[in-house]
């Protein structure tokens, strides 16, 4: 498989190294708005560099495109790629608006090309194992999820594209918290009620939140609680799944979030608590495993794990959260 990548920022630096571990895929070209930004990274990955993104429609030697740009470019690049015969792995959030998401999904259906949303958190080994254990009924009927996910913001963030509402889809709940929203849907299914309080408490980001508390409720009273923040002065990821017969927790994502771990604690009345711990040490494997899933979805002609539809539904829930929060402030 011959692959092109649009974008030369942080996500490109995370996804590019995957191709050194794969025999049947080659990163052929990567680009940025200014070609100089792409050249140094392209040299690291031993591929061509290009400027802009319009070249996507002119290259007939590529099988797939990775869209690793800010959200305002996701829809035009993805649609162009699919219209010219290429499968697409697009970063989250899937787009800026639900209307843009719909256009991308329609293009995928019309062309028969796979469109995957970059929900790499589903592909962390600890998360995959937690889902397997939950599906096997190891903790019984699932009841609720509690997620805390935060990162330390840095001075100057207000100058980045993430602080520009014309480019970004939303604030930190949309930027980072959407992973937790997607994971909650994956474990618990659809949600019909959403509540949220969001604030810009510290960083000068205008109307874009740097901290948010979100609650969701779905079928049979299943609930999810999410706190995401740029004010987490020590990076944190904790995703807890509670069932009638025990609980699971995924802690850490590697790197600054700490070693990735899975805790499994069955319910035992009147006995000492027994918690089994599995540590997943070493490099972050989610990028490699996500790419494998993308390729397998293409070869099997099936929707990928973390589909475009999943991307749109997660965005819809975040937008509902924003509406709830904004309405509560006016009361």
Secondary structure, DSSP 8 states (H G I E B T S, - for coil): -EEEEE--SHHHHHHHGGGGG-SS-EEEEEEESSHHHHHHHHHHHT-EEEESSGGGGT--S-SEEEE-S-GGGHHHHHHHHHHTT-EEEEESS--SSHHHHHHHHHHHHHHT--EEEE-GGGGSHHHHHHHHHHHTTTT-SEEEEEEEEEEE--TTGGGSGGG-TTTSSSSHIIIIIHHHHHHHHHHH--EEEEEEEEE--SS--TTS-SEEEEEEEEGGG-EEEEEEESEEEEEEEEEEEEETTEEEEEE--SGGG--EEEEEEE--TTS---EEEEEE-SS--HHHHHHHHHHHHHHHTS--SSBHHHHHHHHHHHHHHHHHHHHHHH-
